[in-house]
């Protein structure tokens, strides 16, 4: 999450106020780092079948992570996150179905400069 945020700042000269990210990017350290920059993060809460009570705050949750979990339980956050699916996932589907773009064999902007400028991104920012 952080490298993409830095790239957004470099390209636009500002950081987003809100950050909608794919569930795979909702890691505790990333949530803390982004929240410390005063950016509100929206990402689905992971479902862990081993957790006894997923609604209960875990002892290891930082205040930033606890606030994110509480925010994502609100109807407002759920509605906002639904917008991501109707925008980004549509682009992903178009690239796959109509353009034949299904996989990148490399990761990272240094390995795949063309793919890093691709309009499809797992991270969406909002103002």
C-alpha positions as semicolon CSV with decimal commas, in nm:
position;residue;x (nm);y (nm);z (nm)
1;X;0,000;0,000;0,000
2;X;0,272;0,246;0,096
3;X;0,465;0,240;-0,236
4;X;0,146;0,310;-0,428
5;X;0,062;0,592;-0,192
6;X;0,408;0,744;-0,251
7;X;0,360;0,717;-0,627
8;X;0,022;0,889;-0,603
9;X;0,182;1,169;-0,403
10;X;0,464;1,206;-0,659
11;X;0,228;1,212;-0,957
12;X;-0,048;1,430;-0,812
13;X;0,142;1,636;-0,556
14;X;-0,106;1,544;-0,283
15;X;-0,216;1,246;-0,080
16;X;-0,573;1,116;-0,092
17;X;-0,803;1,171;0,203
18;X;-0,954;0,824;0,165
19;X;-0,800;0,503;0,038
20;X;-1,007;0,208;-0,090
21;X;-0,793;-0,103;-0,111
22;X;-0,839;-0,466;-0,203
23;X;-0,869;-0,706;0,089
24;X;-0,527;-0,856;0,017
25;X;-0,370;-0,521;0,107
26;X;-0,540;-0,490;0,446
27;X;-0,238;-0,578;0,658
28;X;-0,210;-0,438;1,009
29;X;0,124;-0,263;0,953
30;X;0,001;-0,103;0,631
31;X;-0,322;0,012;0,795
32;X;-0,122;0,170;1,077
33;X;0,123;0,341;0,839
34;X;-0,148;0,484;0,615
35;X;-0,364;0,592;0,910
36;X;-0,064;0,768;1,067
37;X;-0,054;0,983;0,752
38;X;-0,410;1,096;0,831
39;X;-0,559;0,897;0,543
40;X;-0,881;0,707;0,606
41;X;-0,853;0,352;0,481
42;X;-1,139;0,139;0,355
43;X;-1,076;-0,232;0,305
44;X;-1,289;-0,536;0,376
45;X;-1,229;-0,706;0,706
46;X;-1,073;-1,048;0,668
47;X;-1,272;-1,346;0,786
48;X;-1,070;-1,575;1,009
49;X;-1,254;-1,896;1,102
50;X;-1,004;-1,958;1,385
51;X;-1,102;-1,640;1,567
52;X;-1,355;-1,710;1,840
53;X;-1,535;-1,379;1,809
54;X;-1,433;-1,173;1,502
55;X;-1,628;-0,873;1,632
56;X;-1,428;-0,858;1,953
57;X;-1,116;-0,645;1,948
58;X;-0,806;-0,861;1,959
59;X;-0,538;-0,787;2,216
60;X;-0,287;-0,723;1,940
61;X;-0,502;-0,464;1,759
62;X;-0,350;-0,118;1,758
63;X;-0,584;0,181;1,794
64;X;-0,556;0,240;1,416
65;X;-0,658;-0,118;1,333
66;X;-0,940;-0,113;1,587
67;X;-1,070;0,212;1,432
68;X;-1,051;0,059;1,082
69;X;-1,247;-0,249;1,194
70;X;-1,510;-0,031;1,359
71;X;-1,535;0,190;1,049
72;X;-1,576;-0,108;0,816
73;X;-1,868;-0,234;1,022
74;X;-2,069;0,079;0,938
75;X;-2,322;0,088;0,654
76;X;-2,153;0,400;0,514
77;X;-1,817;0,222;0,477
78;X;-1,978;-0,083;0,320
79;X;-2,160;0,131;0,063
80;X;-1,842;0,325;-0,019
81;X;-1,647;0,002;-0,064
82;X;-1,913;-0,131;-0,302
83;X;-1,822;0,156;-0,537
84;X;-1,479;0,001;-0,577
85;X;-1,628;-0,315;-0,724
86;X;-1,836;-0,122;-0,976
87;X;-1,533;0,074;-1,099
88;X;-1,209;-0,120;-1,064
89;X;-1,345;-0,471;-1,104
90;X;-1,520;-0,361;-1,425
91;X;-1,184;-0,248;-1,562
92;X;-1,022;-0,577;-1,458
93;X;-1,299;-0,772;-1,632
94;X;-1,267;-0,563;-1,948
95;X;-0,892;-0,618;-1,964
96;X;-0,938;-0,992;-1,916
97;X;-1,238;-1,057;-2,142
98;X;-1,190;-0,805;-2,423
99;X;-0,817;-0,741;-2,430
100;X;-0,678;-1,084;-2,343
101;X;-0,475;-0,949;-2,053
102;X;-0,490;-1,214;-1,785
103;X;-0,156;-1,242;-1,604
104;X;0,165;-1,058;-1,542
105;X;0,458;-1,290;-1,501
106;X;0,656;-1,036;-1,297
107;X;0,581;-0,809;-1,004
108;X;0,699;-0,460;-0,924
109;X;0,737;-0,144;-1,125
110;X;1,107;-0,206;-1,201
111;X;1,033;-0,548;-1,351
112;X;0,720;-0,450;-1,539
113;X;0,708;-0,079;-1,627
114;X;0,423;-0,131;-1,873
115;X;0,209;-0,315;-1,621
116;X;0,269;-0,054;-1,351
117;X;0,104;0,209;-1,570
118;X;-0,188;-0,021;-1,643
119;X;-0,527;0,134;-1,559
120;X;-0,621;-0,170;-1,351
121;X;-0,507;-0,136;-0,993
122;X;-0,585;-0,322;-0,672
123;X;-0,585;0,013;-0,495
124;X;-0,828;0,297;-0,550
125;X;-0,799;0,641;-0,399
126;X;-1,075;0,891;-0,340
127;X;-1,083;1,254;-0,248
